[in-house]
Amino acid sequence: MPLLIVLIGVMLLIFMIVKLKVNTFVGLVITSFIVALMLGLPLAKIPTTIETGIGGQLGHLAVIFGFGSMLGALVSEAGGGYRIATTLIDKFGRRWIQVAVILASFIIGLALFFEVGLVVVLPIIFIIARELGMPILYLGVPMAATLNVTHAFLPPHPAPTAITDILGANLGHVLLLGILVAIPTIIVSGPLYNWALQKLYPQVYRDNVDISVLGEYKQFKLEETPKFGISVVTAMMPVILIAIATICSFVMPKSNPVNEFIQFIGAPDLAMLLSLIFAIFTMGLRRNKTMEQISDTLVTSIKQISMMLLIIGGGGAFKQVLIDGGISKYISGLFAQTSMSPILAAWLITALIRISLGSSTVSAITAAGLVAPMAHQYGANSVMACLMVLSIGAGSVFGGHVNDAGFWMIKEYFGLSLKETLLSWTTLTCVLALAGLASVYAVSLFV
């Protein structure tokens, strides 16, 4: 019955958006209230649950999205993105451009959350696609797939790191096996899926995409743009700061004052703020722009993402209703006495929670608590525990749909309709999760 209620809620949301043309944010909030009532949440608690969901979702993302949008706008407005795009095109050419996108996304994805990686990489992806005269989604698919894989499989991302601890696995082994699993998973869900989607659903590969959320596209003369080096450093500054903090967290004592300072400036929110300040200088003041001109650029960038922020908050409200409604507890009961392969059981439990709750991190950590007894049977630091960590990671990205913040980001950024997003992005996350599970099984044959 609880899963049926979730299904009814999703169908209601789709009906309101597609048929009734209700604003997406309003539809999400209405659906959240209705589903909360159907799940039996106390009437007095429902408004608090909705507020908690919206605040919890936006509390972390709003700062990152805001500063990320401002940073992207400054780089784009100064021509830094154009310089990066033309240099990449010269280096890799049209034939190997997907490889360039995958490599860049993988490096960035090691340090940044999926949502943050999208904010940092997308402006450059759009410019490259424009310069090469190819559909934006052609580069967006391998980029998003790669960012999703690193977020789900590889420490030091929150979910795989937490799961490793819960299951008693070795962090170094998880990272090594995770890279082995990530390579075939990215190939299948990136270039191969891209090719198949173009054949089966070509209408989403269009050039006339409204990318107003990233600002207007400007034509530049190459000699008038910032140099490639400073453009890359400015665009990658969040990655550099967070990556340094991540590395130092492993190689330096936690109590070391230097390490504490590095962790402070490498925290995502502060890293984005420092990067924005750096961009104001390199892409603004150093380019002889006044602070008034720079401020106008910053204000415009925020206006362009305001509705998307509300939509993501609405998705958070829906997710919180499902958590407070006891969906995860219901699913755990279904698998309490399972005798199937621990790798498959971990994947299935995570995938079901992911579909129901939306958050990959929440679903992964919840599932880890449910399957931990199975992993502990094999002993601490066992290979099976590592493989279960990765299978949970694969299941945590399965079937991303309307209760997932990433779903709405992809929809808004790539100018897709709800139906197009379901048929392209939701399908991609299913392929990614299944390819990840198959890759885990393949690795298990050799370790």
N, C-alpha and C positions, 0 to 999 in steps of 0.2 A: 504493500500500500504506500509506504513513503516514497519509493521510487516512482510509483504512478503519479503521485502528487508533483514530484519534480518534473516529470514528463509533461503533465498538464500545464504547469507553470511556464515551461519553455515554449510549448505550443501557443499558449495565450500571448506571450511576449511577441512571438513571430507574427501572430495574427494582427496584433495591434500595430506593429511597425509596418508590415507589408500591406495589409488590407485597409486598415483604418488610418494609415499615415500618421500615427501618433509620434510625437517627438521621442527619440530613442531614450533619452534620460527620463522623461516622464513615464514612458512605458516600463522602464526598469523599476522605477519606484512603485508604480501601481502593482506590477507583478509581485514585487517583494512583499507588499502588504497582503495581497491575496494568498500567496503561498504560505506566509506566516500564519494566517488564519486557518488554512487547511491543515497545517502541521500541528495546530493546537497550541501555539505559543500564547501565553497570557496577554490579554488585550493591553494591559498597562506596560508590558515589556516590549511590545512590537515597535513603537516609535524609537525607543532606546536602541534596539537592535539595528534599525535602519540607520540611525545616526552613527552608531559605532561602525557599521560597515562602510559607510561613506567616508567617515573621518579616518578610519584605519587604512583604507585603500589610498586616499589622497594624502594622508599625513606624510608618507614617505615619498610618494611619487610626485606630488605637486611641486616641491622644491626642485627636484631633479628635472622634471619636465620643464618647469619655468626657466631655470638657469640654462638647461640644455637647449631650449628653443632660442633663448637670447644669444647663446654662444654660436649656434648654427646660423642665426640671422646675421651676426657680425661678420663671420667668416664668409658667408655668401655675399653679403652686401659689399664687402671689400674686394671680392674676386678671388679670395683664397680657395674656395671650393672649385672655381673654374681652373685655377692653376694646378691643383691636385688632380683634377679629372683629366686635363690634357696631358699631364706627365704620365699618369697611369696608362692612358691610351697609347702614348708613344712607346712605353715600355712593354706592354703586353699585347697590344693590338686587339682587334675585334675578335679574332679566333679564340684567344685565351682569356678573354675578359672575365668569364665566370670563375676561372681559376684565381685570378687576381682578387675578385670579390670574396671568394671562400677563404683564401689565406688571410686577407685583411680582417674579415669577420671573426675568424678563429682566434687570431692574436688579440683582437679587441674583446672577444667573448670570454677569454680566459680571466679577464680582470673585471668586466662589467656585467651587471644583471642584464637579462634579456631586454627589458624595457629601456634601460639606459643605453645599451648598445644600439638599439633602434634609433634613439634620439641623436646619437653621435654619428652613426654611419649613414642614415637615410639621406641627409642633404647631399652628400657626396654621390651616393648611388643615383639620385635623381639627375644630377648634373651629368654624370657619365652616360646615363641612358639618353639624355637629350643630345649630347655631343655625338654619340654613335648612331643616333636615329633609330633606336630600338625600343620596344615596349618596356616600360618601367618594371613591370612584374617579372620580366625575364631575368633581371638582376636581383630583384627583390626576393624571389624564391630561394636561391642558394644562400643569400645573405641571412634571411630569417631562419632558414633551416639550420645553418651553422651556429648562429647565436643561440638557438633553442637547444642544440645538442650540448654546447659547452655549459650552458646554464643548468641543464638537467644531469649531466654525467660527471663533470669534472670539479673536484675541489680546487680552489677554496670557496666555491659558491656555497651559499648557506645550506641548501637542501642536501647535496651529496656529502658535505662535511658533517652535518648533523646525523644523517643516516649512517655514515661510517662509524660514528661514535656509538649510536644506538645498537647497531648490529655487532659491534666489537671487531670491526675489520681494520686492517692496516691502511692508513691514509696514503702512504706512498704506493702501495700495491693498487689501491683503487685508482689513483691518478694514472699509473702506468697502464693498467688494464682498460681504464676509461678512454685513454687516447687510442688504444687498439680498437676498441668498440666504436669510437667516434668516427674513425676514418671511413669504414664502409657505410656507416649510417648516413654520414654527410653525402657521400657519393650517390646513394640511393635516393635520399629525400631531397637532394639538391639538383644536380644536373640531370639525373635520370627521370626524376619526377617532373622536372621542368619540361623535359622533352615530351613526356606522356601527356601532361596537362595541355600543352600547346596543340597536340594532335586531337585530344578529346574535347577540350573546352576552350577553343581559340579566342572566343569573344572577350575574355578577361585580359588578353594581351593586346592592349590598345595604346595608342600614342597620346590621344587627347584626354589625358587624365588631369583632373582638377587638383593641383597640389598647393592650393591656397594656404593650407596649414603650415607650409614651409616657406611662404613668402613668394613674391613675384620673381620670375626668372629674368635675369638681366644678361645682356650681351657685353662682353668685355674684350678689350685689346690686351693680348698677353703681356705686353711690356708695361701695362699700367697696373697689373695685379701684383700682390705680394710674392716674394720668392717662394719656391716650393718648400724649402726647409722650414721657414717660419710659419707657413700655412699648415704644414703637417704637425708641427709642434703645437700650434694653437689648437687645432682641431683635436689632437690626441692628448692634450694636457690632462683631461680627466683620467684617461687610461694610464698615462705615465704616473700620476700621483697615486692612484689606487693600486697599480701594479707594484710600485716600490713598497707601499705599505704592506701589501700581501706577502711579498718575498721576505721582507724584514720580520714579519710576524712568525715566520718559520725558522729563520736563521739567527734571530737575536732574542735574548731573554725578555720576557714580558715586562719585567720590573725595571729594565734599562730605561733611563730618562730619555735617551735619544730615540729609542724605539717607541716610547710613549708619544713623543712629539710627532714622529713619522706616522703613527697610527692615527693621530689627531688630524693631521692635514690630509691623510689618505682616506678618511671617512667620506663616503659618497657625496653627502650634502656639502661638506666643506670643500671637497675636491672640485665640485662643480662651481662653487662660489669663487674659489681662487682662480679657476680656469677662466671664468667670466671676466674677472678683473684683469687677468693677463690679456684676454682677447680685446678688452676695451682699449688697452694700450697698443697692442700689435696691429689690430685691425681697425682701430679708430683713431686715437690720438696720434699715433706714429704716421697715419695716413693723412694727417692734417685735417681731421674732422673735429668739429667742435663738440663739446659735451651735449649741447642741445640736439645736434644731429644724431649723436649716439643714443641719446635717451629716446628720441622718436623711433629709432630702429627697435629698441628694446620694447617699447610700448606696443608697437605694431606686432611684434612676434608673439606677445602674450595674448593679444586679441585673437590671433589666428588659432590658438589652441584652447581657448576657453571652453567651447562646447565639448571638445574631446575630453577635457578634464572632468566635466560633469558626467559624461557618459561612463567614463571609467569609474567614477564614484558610485554611479548607479549600479554598475556591475558588482562593486564591493558590497553594496546593500543586499543584493540578491544572494551573494555568497554567504554573508553573515547570517541571513535568515536560515539558510540550509544548514549551517554549522549549529546554530542555536536550536534548530528543529530536530537535531539528533540523527541526521542522515548518516554520518560516519559510524555512529554506534550501531545503527541498523545493518549497515554493510558488513561490519566486523563480525556480527553474529552469523552471517551467511557462510563465512569461511572459518568458523571456530574449530570445526572438526575435520578440516580438509586433509586429504592424504596424497594430493598431487605433488608434482615436482616443486620444490621450494622456489626455484627460479620463476616458474610459471605462476605459482600461487601469489608470489610477491607482485608480479606484474599485473595480474588480474585484479587483485585488491586495490592496488594503486590506481589502475585505469578506471575502475568503478567510482572510486572516491573523486578522482579528477573530473570525470564527466558530471558528477553530482555537485561538486563544490566549486570547480573552476580553477582555483589556485593550485599551481603545480607544486609549490613549496609546502603548502598545508597538506595536500594529498600525499606527498612523499613522506613527510614526517609522521603523519597519522598512520600510514600503511606500515612504516618501519616499526612503530610500536606494536602493531598487530602481529607482524611476522618475526619479531625479534626472538621469540622462543625457538622457532625453527632454525634460525641462524646460529643460536647459541649451542645447539646440539652438536655442531661441527667444531666448536672450540673457538677461542679468541684468535684473531689474525688468520683465520682459515681462508682458503681460496673461495670456498662456497659463500662465505659472508661477503667477500668482495663482489662476487658475481650477483648476489642478491641486491647489493647496493645499486649496481648498474641496472638490474632489471626493474627495480623500483624507479630509478631515474627515467627509464624508457617509458614505463607506465604513466609517469607523472605528466607527460606531454600529450597523452592520447586524447583525441577528440575534443580539442579546444573549440568551444562554441560560445553562446551568448552570455554565459556567466564568467567568462575569462577576460581580464583586462587586455591581454594581448590580442584577442579576437577583435576588439573594437579599435585598437590601435592600427591593426592591419587594414581593417575596413576603411577607417578615416584617412590614413596616410596614402593608401593606394586607390582611393576613390571608388571602392567597390560597393555594390548593393549588398543587402543582407544575404540574398540568395547566392550571389557570386562569392561572397566570403565563406559561406557554408560549404560550397562546392569546391572551393580552391584551398582556403586555409584550413578548414576543419579536416578535409581529406588529407592535406599535407601532414598535419599533426598525427593522423592515424597511420599514415605510411611511415613517418619518422619513428613512431613508437613501435610498430611491428618490425621495422628494419633494425631498430635497436635491440629488441628482444632476440631476433634471429642472430644478430652479431654477438650477443652475450652467449648464446648457445654455441656458436661457432668457436668463440674463444675458449669456452669450457672444455672443448675437445682436446685442447693443446696445453692446458695448465692443470 
